[in-house]
Amino acid sequence: MTETLEIDRMTLAERLQAMELLWRSMAHAPEKLESPAWHKTVLQKRLAKVTAGKGEFLTISQLKKRLAKRSA
């Protein structure tokens, strides 16, 4: 198994390539990928808001601004 120290020594390009290889290997068997239980809960809550007419929808521009504020 690759150690953290080995990953730290990789260039950014090598890390991105490794991530792409991992993603491709997982994408070949999507039925083996299972979302965590908390994800289902979040989606159910969001769907309930939309169904109740209380869902909040943002444009891409609005979303970018909101995320920029969070990281500032």
N, C-alpha and C positions, 0 to 999 in steps of 0.2 A: 504494500500500500504506500502511496505517496505521502511523505511527511510534510508538515507545514513549512519546514525550513526549505525543502526542495521547491515548493510552490513560491516561496518568497524570492528565490533565486531566479525564477522565470521572468522573462521580459513580459511586458503587457501583451504583445502580439502572441507570445506562447500561451499565456493564460487564456486569452480569448479563443485561441485555437483549441485548447483543452476543453473549454466550456462548450464550444460548438460540437466537438466530438462526443462529449457526454450527452448533450441534448439529442444529437442524432441517434445515439444508442438507445436512449429512453423512448424516443418517438417511434421506434420500430415496434414497440409493444405497449401501446397506450392502455390496453386492458389491464396491464400490471401496475399502472400508475393510479394510486388512489388518493383522492383529496382528503385532507385531515378533517375530522369531525367538526372542528370549529368553523371550517369553511362553509359547510352546509348550513350551520346555524346563522352565519352572517348573511348568506344568500336568502334564507327564509325570512329574516328580518327585513331585508331590503325589498323583497317581493311583497311582503305585507304592507310596507309603506306605499309602494306603487299602487297596489290594489286599493288601498284606502285613500288614494289621491293625495298622499302627502310625500311622495317621492321627490327628491331634489335632483334636477338634471343640470349639468354644466356644459358649457361649450369647451372646446379644447383650450381656448384662450383663458377662460375663467379657471379651469383646472390648473393650468400652468402657473397662473398668478397665486392660487391657493398653495400650491406645492412650494413655490418660491418663498412665500411667507413662512412656511413651516421650517424650511432649511436655513432661514436667516437668523 
